[in-house]
Amino acid sequence: MKRIATFMLLLVALCVAGALPIQGQTMTREQYARRSRKEMKHQQKAMRKAAKQQRKAMKKAQKAQMKANRKANRRFKKK
């Protein structure tokens, strides 16, 4: 009986604690600066990745164009 009462009391306490709004801590200047640097680094990484993908796509398109030119030249030489 005591175990059930203790369990119920604990359950009620957890429900009440979960229902209370969590007060956010105010961030200091150092924390804002750190977060800003971290977000800037993340943005730079994303930009580098996008640039790399774009270079790769350009290289692939250039290679396809060269291949098409070679094929066209072979047809032209046959005639």
C-alpha positions in Angstrom: 0.0 0.0 0.0 2.8 2.3 0.8 4.5 1.5 -2.5 1.4 2.4 -4.4 1.0 5.7 -2.5 4.7 6.6 -3.0 4.4 5.7 -6.7 1.3 7.9 -7.1 2.9 10.8 -5.3 6.0 10.5 -7.5 3.8 10.4 -10.6 1.8 13.5 -9.5 5.1 15.3 -8.8 6.4 14.5 -12.2 3.2 15.7 -13.9 3.3 19.0 -12.0 7.0 19.5 -12.8 6.3 18.8 -16.5 3.4 21.2 -16.6 5.4 24.2 -15.3 6.9 26.4 -18.0 10.6 26.3 -18.2 12.2 29.7 -17.7 14.9 30.3 -20.3 18.2 31.6 -19.2 19.4 34.8 -20.6 22.5 34.4 -22.8 25.6 36.3 -22.1 27.6 38.2 -24.8 30.1 35.4 -24.9 27.4 32.8 -25.5 25.9 34.9 -28.3 29.4 35.4 -29.9 30.1 31.7 -29.7 26.7 30.8 -31.2 27.3 33.3 -33.9 30.7 31.9 -34.8 29.3 28.4 -34.8 26.5 29.4 -37.1 28.9 31.3 -39.4 31.2 28.2 -39.6 28.2 26.0 -40.4 27.1 28.5 -43.1 30.6 28.6 -44.6 30.7 24.8 -44.7 27.4 24.6 -46.5 28.6 27.2 -49.0 31.8 25.3 -49.7 29.8 22.1 -50.2 27.4 23.8 -52.6 30.4 25.3 -54.5 32.1 22.0 -54.7 28.9 20.4 -56.1 28.6 23.2 -58.6 32.2 22.7 -59.8 31.6 19.0 -60.1 28.5 19.6 -62.2 30.3 22.1 -64.4 33.2 19.6 -64.9 30.7 16.9 -65.8 28.9 19.1 -68.3 32.2 20.2 -69.9 33.3 16.6 -70.2 30.0 15.6 -71.9 30.4 18.6 -74.3 33.9 17.5 -75.2 32.7 14.0 -75.8 29.9 15.3 -78.0 32.4 17.4 -80.0 34.7 14.4 -80.5 31.8 12.3 -81.7 30.7 15.1 -84.1 34.2 15.5 -85.4 34.4 11.7 -86.1 31.2 11.9 -88.2 32.4 14.9 -90.1 35.8 13.2 -90.9 34.0 10.1 -92.3 32.2 12.2 -95.0 
